[in-house]
């Protein structure tokens, strides 16, 4: 699975874990990515998208057609 959201562009962030003794070690904060299939009437087909949970909520709110338009503006291939 790819490590970025196709709609929002969310990628992993990096930081440090701090133990009880305050030793610092590198860690990675991954976005909560899910794979979803959507039927897009204007394209006449189904597409499989890798989305963060925030992007899934955005699609529920604005609709898949508007979300596809946003993805194309970002230069994302669908």
PDB file with one MODEL, atoms N, CA, C and O in Angstrom:
MODEL        1
ATOM      1  N   UNK A   1       0.849  -1.177   0.000  1.00  0.00           N
ATOM      2  CA  UNK A   1       0.000   0.000   0.000  1.00  0.00           C
ATOM      3  C   UNK A   1       0.892   1.237   0.000  1.00  0.00           C
ATOM      4  O   UNK A   1       1.891   1.283   0.718  1.00  0.00           O
ATOM      5  N   UNK A   2       0.540   2.233  -0.796  1.00  0.00           N
ATOM      6  CA  UNK A   2       1.332   3.447  -0.829  1.00  0.00           C
ATOM      7  C   UNK A   2       1.179   4.199   0.495  1.00  0.00           C
ATOM      8  O   UNK A   2       0.209   4.000   1.227  1.00  0.00           O
ATOM      9  N   UNK A   3       2.144   5.058   0.785  1.00  0.00           N
ATOM     10  CA  UNK A   3       2.157   5.716   2.086  1.00  0.00           C
ATOM     11  C   UNK A   3       1.726   7.174   2.013  1.00  0.00           C
ATOM     12  O   UNK A   3       2.225   8.008   2.769  1.00  0.00           O
ATOM     13  N   UNK A   4       0.796   7.490   1.100  1.00  0.00           N
ATOM     14  CA  UNK A   4       0.249   8.835   1.074  1.00  0.00           C
ATOM     15  C   UNK A   4      -1.212   8.770   0.666  1.00  0.00           C
ATOM     16  O   UNK A   4      -1.652   7.824   0.012  1.00  0.00           O
ATOM     17  N   UNK A   5      -1.952   9.789   1.064  1.00  0.00           N
ATOM     18  CA  UNK A   5      -3.369   9.877   0.738  1.00  0.00           C
ATOM     19  C   UNK A   5      -3.509  10.531  -0.630  1.00  0.00           C
ATOM     20  O   UNK A   5      -2.903  11.571  -0.886  1.00  0.00           O
ATOM     21  N   UNK A   6      -4.296   9.934  -1.501  1.00  0.00           N
ATOM     22  CA  UNK A   6      -4.450  10.452  -2.856  1.00  0.00           C
ATOM     23  C   UNK A   6      -5.278  11.737  -2.910  1.00  0.00           C
ATOM     24  O   UNK A   6      -5.164  12.498  -3.871  1.00  0.00           O
ATOM     25  N   UNK A   7      -6.094  11.988  -1.912  1.00  0.00           N
ATOM     26  CA  UNK A   7      -6.927  13.198  -1.911  1.00  0.00           C
ATOM     27  C   UNK A   7      -6.253  14.340  -1.165  1.00  0.00           C
ATOM     28  O   UNK A   7      -6.127  15.439  -1.706  1.00  0.00           O
ATOM     29  N   UNK A   8      -5.820  14.100   0.060  1.00  0.00           N
ATOM     30  CA  UNK A   8      -5.264  15.187   0.879  1.00  0.00           C
ATOM     31  C   UNK A   8      -3.753  15.299   0.767  1.00  0.00           C
ATOM     32  O   UNK A   8      -3.184  16.332   1.118  1.00  0.00           O
ATOM     33  N   UNK A   9      -3.096  14.254   0.284  1.00  0.00           N
ATOM     34  CA  UNK A   9      -1.644  14.290   0.187  1.00  0.00           C
ATOM     35  C   UNK A   9      -0.952  14.034   1.510  1.00  0.00           C
ATOM     36  O   UNK A   9       0.241  14.308   1.637  1.00  0.00           O
ATOM     37  N   UNK A  10      -1.666  13.516   2.501  1.00  0.00           N
ATOM     38  CA  UNK A  10      -1.075  13.251   3.817  1.00  0.00           C
ATOM     39  C   UNK A  10       0.023  12.197   3.693  1.00  0.00           C
ATOM     40  O   UNK A  10      -0.182  11.144   3.089  1.00  0.00           O
ATOM     41  N   UNK A  11       1.175  12.486   4.265  1.00  0.00           N
ATOM     42  CA  UNK A  11       2.325  11.582   4.242  1.00  0.00           C
ATOM     43  C   UNK A  11       2.774  11.331   5.672  1.00  0.00           C
ATOM     44  O   UNK A  11       2.329  12.029   6.584  1.00  0.00           O
ATOM     45  N   UNK A  12       3.646  10.350   5.890  1.00  0.00           N
ATOM     46  CA  UNK A  12       4.141  10.117   7.246  1.00  0.00           C
ATOM     47  C   UNK A  12       4.906  11.317   7.791  1.00  0.00           C
ATOM     48  O   UNK A  12       5.597  12.019   7.053  1.00  0.00           O
ATOM     49  N   UNK A  13       4.772  11.537   9.083  1.00  0.00           N
ATOM     50  CA  UNK A  13       5.522  12.574   9.793  1.00  0.00           C
ATOM     51  C   UNK A  13       6.543  11.867  10.676  1.00  0.00           C
ATOM     52  O   UNK A  13       6.363  10.705  11.040  1.00  0.00           O
ATOM     53  N   UNK A  14       7.598  12.567  11.012  1.00  0.00           N
ATOM     54  CA  UNK A  14       8.651  11.975  11.813  1.00  0.00           C
ATOM     55  C   UNK A  14       8.814  12.742  13.109  1.00  0.00           C
ATOM     56  O   UNK A  14       8.623  13.957  13.158  1.00  0.00           O
ATOM     57  N   UNK A  15       9.165  12.022  14.150  1.00  0.00           N
ATOM     58  CA  UNK A  15       9.351  12.632  15.456  1.00  0.00           C
ATOM     59  C   UNK A  15      10.214  11.738  16.316  1.00  0.00           C
ATOM     60  O   UNK A  15      10.987  10.926  15.808  1.00  0.00           O
ATOM     61  N   UNK A  16      10.079  11.888  17.611  1.00  0.00           N
ATOM     62  CA  UNK A  16      10.882  11.100  18.542  1.00  0.00           C
ATOM     63  C   UNK A  16      10.006  10.540  19.646  1.00  0.00           C
ATOM     64  O   UNK A  16       9.085  11.201  20.127  1.00  0.00           O
ATOM     65  N   UNK A  17      10.307   9.306  20.041  1.00  0.00           N
ATOM     66  CA  UNK A  17       9.711   8.714  21.225  1.00  0.00           C
ATOM     67  C   UNK A  17      10.618   9.055  22.395  1.00  0.00           C
ATOM     68  O   UNK A  17      11.841   9.064  22.257  1.00  0.00           O
ATOM     69  N   UNK A  18      10.027   9.334  23.536  1.00  0.00           N
ATOM     70  CA  UNK A  18      10.821   9.651  24.719  1.00  0.00           C
ATOM     71  C   UNK A  18      10.468   8.633  25.790  1.00  0.00           C
ATOM     72  O   UNK A  18       9.312   8.527  26.201  1.00  0.00           O
ATOM     73  N   UNK A  19      11.469   7.884  26.239  1.00  0.00           N
ATOM     74  CA  UNK A  19      11.246   6.846  27.237  1.00  0.00           C
ATOM     75  C   UNK A  19      11.140   7.466  28.628  1.00  0.00           C
ATOM     76  O   UNK A  19      11.287   8.677  28.794  1.00  0.00           O
ATOM     77  N   UNK A  20      10.887   6.632  29.609  1.00  0.00           N
ATOM     78  CA  UNK A  20      10.800   7.091  31.001  1.00  0.00           C
ATOM     79  C   UNK A  20      12.109   7.738  31.442  1.00  0.00           C
ATOM     80  O   UNK A  20      12.102   8.694  32.217  1.00  0.00           O
ATOM     81  N   UNK A  21      13.238   7.216  30.948  1.00  0.00           N
ATOM     82  CA  UNK A  21      14.545   7.777  31.303  1.00  0.00           C
ATOM     83  C   UNK A  21      14.947   8.926  30.380  1.00  0.00           C
ATOM     84  O   UNK A  21      16.069   9.425  30.462  1.00  0.00           O
ATOM     85  N   UNK A  22      14.045   9.341  29.510  1.00  0.00           N
ATOM     86  CA  UNK A  22      14.223  10.450  28.570  1.00  0.00           C
ATOM     87  C   UNK A  22      15.228  10.180  27.463  1.00  0.00           C
ATOM     88  O   UNK A  22      15.809  11.114  26.911  1.00  0.00           O
ATOM     89  N   UNK A  23      15.439   8.905  27.133  1.00  0.00           N
ATOM     90  CA  UNK A  23      16.198   8.591  25.918  1.00  0.00           C
ATOM     91  C   UNK A  23      15.280   8.855  24.739  1.00  0.00           C
ATOM     92  O   UNK A  23      14.096   8.522  24.769  1.00  0.00           O
ATOM     93  N   UNK A  24      15.836   9.451  23.711  1.00  0.00           N
ATOM     94  CA  UNK A  24      15.035   9.781  22.537  1.00  0.00           C
ATOM     95  C   UNK A  24      15.401   8.863  21.382  1.00  0.00           C
ATOM     96  O   UNK A  24      16.576   8.698  21.056  1.00  0.00           O
ATOM     97  N   UNK A  25      14.379   8.264  20.763  1.00  0.00           N
ATOM     98  CA  UNK A  25      14.583   7.421  19.594  1.00  0.00           C
ATOM     99  C   UNK A  25      13.645   7.890  18.494  1.00  0.00           C
ATOM    100  O   UNK A  25      12.541   8.359  18.771  1.00  0.00           O
ATOM    101  N   UNK A  26      14.081   7.765  17.253  1.00  0.00           N
ATOM    102  CA  UNK A  26      13.273   8.208  16.116  1.00  0.00           C
ATOM    103  C   UNK A  26      12.056   7.316  15.953  1.00  0.00           C
ATOM    104  O   UNK A  26      12.106   6.112  16.205  1.00  0.00           O
ATOM    105  N   UNK A  27      10.981   7.921  15.535  1.00  0.00           N
ATOM    106  CA  UNK A  27       9.779   7.159  15.224  1.00  0.00           C
ATOM    107  C   UNK A  27       9.048   7.819  14.069  1.00  0.00           C
ATOM    108  O   UNK A  27       9.403   8.918  13.643  1.00  0.00           O
ATOM    109  N   UNK A  28       8.039   7.152  13.573  1.00  0.00           N
ATOM    110  CA  UNK A  28       7.304   7.593  12.395  1.00  0.00           C
ATOM    111  C   UNK A  28       5.815   7.596  12.712  1.00  0.00           C
ATOM    112  O   UNK A  28       5.283   6.605  13.212  1.00  0.00           O
ATOM    113  N   UNK A  29       5.138   8.706  12.423  1.00  0.00           N
ATOM    114  CA  UNK A  29       3.698   8.825  12.614  1.00  0.00           C
ATOM    115  C   UNK A  29       3.038   8.625  11.255  1.00  0.00           C
ATOM    116  O   UNK A  29       3.073   9.526  10.418  1.00  0.00           O
ATOM    117  N   UNK A  30       2.440   7.466  11.022  1.00  0.00           N
ATOM    118  CA  UNK A  30       1.811   7.153   9.740  1.00  0.00           C
ATOM    119  C   UNK A  30       0.371   7.641   9.711  1.00  0.00           C
ATOM    120  O   UNK A  30      -0.322   7.569  10.726  1.00  0.00           O
ATOM    121  N   UNK A  31      -0.097   8.140   8.561  1.00  0.00           N
ATOM    122  CA  UNK A  31      -1.521   8.479   8.455  1.00  0.00           C
ATOM    123  C   UNK A  31      -2.348   7.191   8.446  1.00  0.00           C
ATOM    124  O   UNK A  31      -1.869   6.130   8.044  1.00  0.00           O
ATOM    125  N   UNK A  32      -3.586   7.306   8.893  1.00  0.00           N
ATOM    126  CA  UNK A  32      -4.484   6.152   8.931  1.00  0.00           C
ATOM    127  C   UNK A  32      -5.043   5.942   7.528  1.00  0.00           C
ATOM    128  O   UNK A  32      -6.071   6.522   7.179  1.00  0.00           O
ATOM    129  N   UNK A  33      -4.378   5.123   6.724  1.00  0.00           N
ATOM    130  CA  UNK A  33      -4.753   4.925   5.327  1.00  0.00           C
ATOM    131  C   UNK A  33      -5.664   3.716   5.162  1.00  0.00           C
ATOM    132  O   UNK A  33      -5.456   2.670   5.777  1.00  0.00           O
ATOM    133  N   UNK A  34      -6.663   3.882   4.329  1.00  0.00           N
ATOM    134  CA  UNK A  34      -7.619   2.825   4.010  1.00  0.00           C
ATOM    135  C   UNK A  34      -7.768   2.774   2.493  1.00  0.00           C
ATOM    136  O   UNK A  34      -7.627   3.794   1.817  1.00  0.00           O
ATOM    137  N   UNK A  35      -8.050   1.598   1.963  1.00  0.00           N
ATOM    138  CA  UNK A  35      -8.311   1.446   0.537  1.00  0.00           C
ATOM    139  C   UNK A  35      -9.819   1.375   0.334  1.00  0.00           C
ATOM    140  O   UNK A  35     -10.499   0.564   0.963  1.00  0.00           O
ATOM    141  N   UNK A  36     -10.337   2.223  -0.541  1.00  0.00           N
ATOM    142  CA  UNK A  36     -11.771   2.270  -0.807  1.00  0.00           C
ATOM    143  C   UNK A  36     -12.018   2.238  -2.313  1.00  0.00           C
ATOM    144  O   UNK A  36     -11.226   2.759  -3.098  1.00  0.00           O
ATOM    145  N   UNK A  37     -13.127   1.618  -2.697  1.00  0.00           N
ATOM    146  CA  UNK A  37     -13.549   1.601  -4.107  1.00  0.00           C
ATOM    147  C   UNK A  37     -14.756   2.511  -4.241  1.00  0.00           C
ATOM    148  O   UNK A  37     -15.688   2.453  -3.439  1.00  0.00           O
ATOM    149  N   UNK A  38     -14.727   3.353  -5.266  1.00  0.00           N
ATOM    150  CA  UNK A  38     -15.827   4.278  -5.532  1.00  0.00           C
ATOM    151  C   UNK A  38     -16.258   4.152  -6.984  1.00  0.00           C
ATOM    152  O   UNK A  38     -15.430   3.994  -7.882  1.00  0.00           O
ATOM    153  N   UNK A  39     -17.550   4.223  -7.199  1.00  0.00           N
ATOM    154  CA  UNK A  39     -18.107   4.247  -8.548  1.00  0.00           C
ATOM    155  C   UNK A  39     -18.225   5.702  -8.969  1.00  0.00           C
ATOM    156  O   UNK A  39     -18.868   6.499  -8.287  1.00  0.00           O
ATOM    157  N   UNK A  40     -17.604   6.050 -10.094  1.00  0.00           N
ATOM    158  CA  UNK A  40     -17.629   7.424 -10.588  1.00  0.00           C
ATOM    159  C   UNK A  40     -18.454   7.456 -11.866  1.00  0.00           C
ATOM    160  O   UNK A  40     -17.997   6.993 -12.911  1.00  0.00           O
ATOM    161  N   UNK A  41     -19.672   8.001 -11.790  1.00  0.00           N
ATOM    162  CA  UNK A  41     -20.567   7.995 -12.962  1.00  0.00           C
ATOM    163  C   UNK A  41     -20.006   8.738 -14.172  1.00  0.00           C
ATOM    164  O   UNK A  41     -20.216   8.310 -15.307  1.00  0.00           O
ATOM    165  N   UNK A  42     -19.294   9.847 -13.946  1.00  0.00           N
ATOM    166  CA  UNK A  42     -18.790  10.620 -15.091  1.00  0.00           C
ATOM    167  C   UNK A  42     -17.716   9.860 -15.868  1.00  0.00           C
ATOM    168  O   UNK A  42     -17.589  10.027 -17.081  1.00  0.00           O
ATOM    169  N   UNK A  43     -16.941   9.024 -15.168  1.00  0.00           N
ATOM    170  CA  UNK A  43     -15.942   8.206 -15.840  1.00  0.00           C
ATOM    171  C   UNK A  43     -16.516   6.882 -16.326  1.00  0.00           C
ATOM    172  O   UNK A  43     -15.945   6.225 -17.197  1.00  0.00           O
ATOM    173  N   UNK A  44     -17.649   6.501 -15.752  1.00  0.00           N
ATOM    174  CA  UNK A  44     -18.284   5.250 -16.130  1.00  0.00           C
ATOM    175  C   UNK A  44     -17.532   4.025 -15.644  1.00  0.00           C
ATOM    176  O   UNK A  44     -17.599   2.964 -16.265  1.00  0.00           O
ATOM    177  N   UNK A  45     -16.822   4.163 -14.546  1.00  0.00           N
ATOM    178  CA  UNK A  45     -16.067   3.024 -14.013  1.00  0.00           C
ATOM    179  C   UNK A  45     -15.882   3.157 -12.510  1.00  0.00           C
ATOM    180  O   UNK A  45     -16.240   4.164 -11.899  1.00  0.00           O
ATOM    181  N   UNK A  46     -15.312   2.111 -11.940  1.00  0.00           N
ATOM    182  CA  UNK A  46     -14.998   2.087 -10.520  1.00  0.00           C
ATOM    183  C   UNK A  46     -13.501   2.320 -10.349  1.00  0.00           C
ATOM    184  O   UNK A  46     -12.693   1.791 -11.113  1.00  0.00           O
ATOM    185  N   UNK A  47     -13.134   3.116  -9.340  1.00  0.00           N
ATOM    186  CA  UNK A  47     -11.721   3.357  -9.062  1.00  0.00           C
ATOM    187  C   UNK A  47     -11.416   2.931  -7.629  1.00  0.00           C
ATOM    188  O   UNK A  47     -12.264   3.019  -6.741  1.00  0.00           O
ATOM    189  N   UNK A  48     -10.194   2.471  -7.429  1.00  0.00           N
ATOM    190  CA  UNK A  48      -9.726   2.078  -6.111  1.00  0.00           C
ATOM    191  C   UNK A  48      -8.764   3.164  -5.636  1.00  0.00           C
ATOM    192  O   UNK A  48      -7.766   3.446  -6.299  1.00  0.00           O
ATOM    193  N   UNK A  49      -9.062   3.774  -4.485  1.00  0.00           N
ATOM    194  CA  UNK A  49      -8.269   4.883  -3.970  1.00  0.00           C
ATOM    195  C   UNK A  49      -7.688   4.541  -2.602  1.00  0.00           C
ATOM    196  O   UNK A  49      -8.323   3.853  -1.804  1.00  0.00           O
ATOM    197  N   UNK A  50      -6.484   5.023  -2.339  1.00  0.00           N
ATOM    198  CA  UNK A  50      -5.869   4.921  -1.017  1.00  0.00           C
ATOM    199  C   UNK A  50      -6.083   6.259  -0.335  1.00  0.00           C
ATOM    200  O   UNK A  50      -5.530   7.275  -0.756  1.00  0.00           O
ATOM    201  N   UNK A  51      -6.890   6.256   0.725  1.00  0.00           N
ATOM    202  CA  UNK A  51      -7.324   7.492   1.362  1.00  0.00           C
ATOM    203  C   UNK A  51      -7.101   7.445   2.860  1.00  0.00           C
ATOM    204  O   UNK A  51      -7.143   6.381   3.479  1.00  0.00           O
ATOM    205  N   UNK A  52      -6.863   8.620   3.436  1.00  0.00           N
ATOM    206  CA  UNK A  52      -6.836   8.725   4.887  1.00  0.00           C
ATOM    207  C   UNK A  52      -8.286   8.764   5.371  1.00  0.00           C
ATOM    208  O   UNK A  52      -9.200   9.013   4.585  1.00  0.00           O
ATOM    209  N   UNK A  53      -8.490   8.523   6.641  1.00  0.00           N
ATOM    210  CA  UNK A  53      -9.856   8.530   7.166  1.00  0.00           C
ATOM    211  C   UNK A  53     -10.463   9.922   7.071  1.00  0.00           C
ATOM    212  O   UNK A  53     -11.674  10.057   6.898  1.00  0.00           O
ATOM    213  N   UNK A  54      -9.642  10.956   7.182  1.00  0.00           N
ATOM    214  CA  UNK A  54     -10.129  12.330   7.010  1.00  0.00           C
ATOM    215  C   UNK A  54     -10.625  12.537   5.578  1.00  0.00           C
ATOM    216  O   UNK A  54     -11.639  13.202   5.366  1.00  0.00           O
ATOM    217  N   UNK A  55      -9.925  11.978   4.601  1.00  0.00           N
ATOM    218  CA  UNK A  55     -10.338  12.110   3.200  1.00  0.00           C
ATOM    219  C   UNK A  55     -11.642  11.355   2.937  1.00  0.00           C
ATOM    220  O   UNK A  55     -12.468  11.812   2.147  1.00  0.00           O
ATOM    221  N   UNK A  56     -11.834  10.212   3.587  1.00  0.00           N
ATOM    222  CA  UNK A  56     -13.081   9.454   3.426  1.00  0.00           C
ATOM    223  C   UNK A  56     -14.256  10.288   3.916  1.00  0.00           C
ATOM    224  O   UNK A  56     -15.313  10.314   3.285  1.00  0.00           O
ATOM    225  N   UNK A  57     -14.068  10.974   5.051  1.00  0.00           N
ATOM    226  CA  UNK A  57     -15.120  11.853   5.579  1.00  0.00           C
ATOM    227  C   UNK A  57     -15.365  13.026   4.638  1.00  0.00           C
ATOM    228  O   UNK A  57     -16.504  13.463   4.473  1.00  0.00           O
ATOM    229  N   UNK A  58     -14.309  13.534   4.023  1.00  0.00           N
ATOM    230  CA  UNK A  58     -14.444  14.638   3.073  1.00  0.00           C
ATOM    231  C   UNK A  58     -15.256  14.195   1.862  1.00  0.00           C
ATOM    232  O   UNK A  58     -16.120  14.937   1.395  1.00  0.00           O
ATOM    233  N   UNK A  59     -14.991  13.001   1.350  1.00  0.00           N
ATOM    234  CA  UNK A  59     -15.757  12.479   0.204  1.00  0.00           C
ATOM    235  C   UNK A  59     -17.215  12.286   0.581  1.00  0.00           C
ATOM    236  O   UNK A  59     -18.103  12.559  -0.227  1.00  0.00           O
ATOM    237  N   UNK A  60     -17.476  11.817   1.801  1.00  0.00           N
ATOM    238  CA  UNK A  60     -18.859  11.671   2.254  1.00  0.00           C
ATOM    239  C   UNK A  60     -19.565  13.025   2.276  1.00  0.00           C
ATOM    240  O   UNK A  60     -20.764  13.105   2.009  1.00  0.00           O
ATOM    241  N   UNK A  61     -18.824  14.089   2.594  1.00  0.00           N
ATOM    242  CA  UNK A  61     -19.406  15.413   2.707  1.00  0.00           C
ATOM    243  C   UNK A  61     -19.584  16.094   1.344  1.00  0.00           C
ATOM    244  O   UNK A  61     -20.655  16.633   1.066  1.00  0.00           O
ATOM    245  N   UNK A  62     -18.543  16.077   0.483  1.00  0.00           N
ATOM    246  CA  UNK A  62     -18.601  16.844  -0.771  1.00  0.00           C
ATOM    247  C   UNK A  62     -18.970  16.005  -1.984  1.00  0.00           C
ATOM    248  O   UNK A  62     -19.355  16.553  -3.017  1.00  0.00           O
ATOM    249  N   UNK A  63     -18.860  14.683  -1.876  1.00  0.00           N
ATOM    250  CA  UNK A  63     -19.191  13.806  -2.990  1.00  0.00           C
ATOM    251  C   UNK A  63     -17.951  13.394  -3.771  1.00  0.00           C
ATOM    252  O   UNK A  63     -16.933  14.085  -3.750  1.00  0.00           O
ATOM    253  N   UNK A  64     -18.047  12.268  -4.455  1.00  0.00           N
ATOM    254  CA  UNK A  64     -16.897  11.712  -5.166  1.00  0.00           C
ATOM    255  C   UNK A  64     -16.536  12.551  -6.383  1.00  0.00           C
ATOM    256  O   UNK A  64     -15.355  12.654  -6.713  1.00  0.00           O
ATOM    257  N   UNK A  65     -17.507  13.156  -7.064  1.00  0.00           N
ATOM    258  CA  UNK A  65     -17.216  13.962  -8.252  1.00  0.00           C
ATOM    259  C   UNK A  65     -16.347  15.169  -7.901  1.00  0.00           C
ATOM    260  O   UNK A  65     -15.373  15.455  -8.597  1.00  0.00           O
ATOM    261  N   UNK A  66     -16.694  15.875  -6.827  1.00  0.00           N
ATOM    262  CA  UNK A  66     -15.908  17.033  -6.391  1.00  0.00           C
ATOM    263  C   UNK A  66     -14.532  16.599  -5.894  1.00  0.00           C
ATOM    264  O   UNK A  66     -13.549  17.318  -6.075  1.00  0.00           O
ATOM    265  N   UNK A  67     -14.461  15.428  -5.269  1.00  0.00           N
ATOM    266  CA  UNK A  67     -13.181  14.917  -4.781  1.00  0.00           C
ATOM    267  C   UNK A  67     -12.262  14.573  -5.954  1.00  0.00           C
ATOM    268  O   UNK A  67     -11.062  14.844  -5.900  1.00  0.00           O
ATOM    269  N   UNK A  68     -12.813  13.984  -7.004  1.00  0.00           N
ATOM    270  CA  UNK A  68     -12.017  13.671  -8.198  1.00  0.00           C
ATOM    271  C   UNK A  68     -11.495  14.951  -8.829  1.00  0.00           C
ATOM    272  O   UNK A  68     -10.359  14.988  -9.302  1.00  0.00           O
ATOM    273  N   UNK A  69     -12.306  16.000  -8.844  1.00  0.00           N
ATOM    274  CA  UNK A  69     -11.869  17.289  -9.373  1.00  0.00           C
ATOM    275  C   UNK A  69     -10.686  17.830  -8.567  1.00  0.00           C
ATOM    276  O   UNK A  69      -9.722  18.334  -9.144  1.00  0.00           O
ATOM    277  N   UNK A  70     -10.756  17.729  -7.239  1.00  0.00           N
ATOM    278  CA  UNK A  70      -9.648  18.176  -6.384  1.00  0.00           C
ATOM    279  C   UNK A  70      -8.382  17.371  -6.645  1.00  0.00           C
ATOM    280  O   UNK A  70      -7.284  17.927  -6.680  1.00  0.00           O
ATOM    281  N   UNK A  71      -8.536  16.059  -6.830  1.00  0.00           N
ATOM    282  CA  UNK A  71      -7.372  15.213  -7.087  1.00  0.00           C
ATOM    283  C   UNK A  71      -6.717  15.593  -8.415  1.00  0.00           C
ATOM    284  O   UNK A  71      -5.491  15.635  -8.513  1.00  0.00           O
ATOM    285  N   UNK A  72      -7.517  15.865  -9.417  1.00  0.00           N
ATOM    286  CA  UNK A  72      -6.965  16.248 -10.718  1.00  0.00           C
ATOM    287  C   UNK A  72      -6.267  17.602 -10.649  1.00  0.00           C
ATOM    288  O   UNK A  72      -5.271  17.816 -11.340  1.00  0.00           O
ATOM    289  N   UNK A  73      -6.774  18.515  -9.829  1.00  0.00           N
ATOM    290  CA  UNK A  73      -6.112  19.814  -9.653  1.00  0.00           C
ATOM    291  C   UNK A  73      -4.738  19.644  -9.028  1.00  0.00           C
ATOM    292  O   UNK A  73      -3.816  20.395  -9.345  1.00  0.00           O
ATOM    293  N   UNK A  74      -4.592  18.665  -8.145  1.00  0.00           N
ATOM    294  CA  UNK A  74      -3.300  18.381  -7.515  1.00  0.00           C
ATOM    295  C   UNK A  74      -2.363  17.642  -8.455  1.00  0.00           C
ATOM    296  O   UNK A  74      -1.172  17.516  -8.172  1.00  0.00           O
ATOM    297  N   UNK A  75      -2.890  17.152  -9.572  1.00  0.00           N
ATOM    298  CA  UNK A  75      -2.062  16.401 -10.527  1.00  0.00           C
ATOM    299  C   UNK A  75      -2.042  14.917 -10.260  1.00  0.00           C
ATOM    300  O   UNK A  75      -1.179  14.211 -10.784  1.00  0.00           O
ATOM    301  N   UNK A  76      -2.962  14.425  -9.465  1.00  0.00           N
ATOM    302  CA  UNK A  76      -3.045  13.003  -9.127  1.00  0.00           C
ATOM    303  C   UNK A  76      -3.701  12.242 -10.276  1.00  0.00           C
ATOM    304  O   UNK A  76      -4.731  12.663 -10.803  1.00  0.00           O
ATOM    305  N   UNK A  77      -3.099  11.125 -10.656  1.00  0.00           N
ATOM    306  CA  UNK A  77      -3.667  10.269 -11.695  1.00  0.00           C
ATOM    307  C   UNK A  77      -4.767   9.409 -11.085  1.00  0.00           C
ATOM    308  O   UNK A  77      -4.622   8.892  -9.977  1.00  0.00           O
ATOM    309  N   UNK A  78      -5.856   9.262 -11.811  1.00  0.00           N
ATOM    310  CA  UNK A  78      -6.976   8.461 -11.301  1.00  0.00           C
ATOM    311  C   UNK A  78      -7.221   7.307 -12.237  1.00  0.00           C
ATOM    312  O   UNK A  78      -8.121   6.501 -12.000  1.00  0.00           O
TER     313      UNK A  78
ENDMDL
END
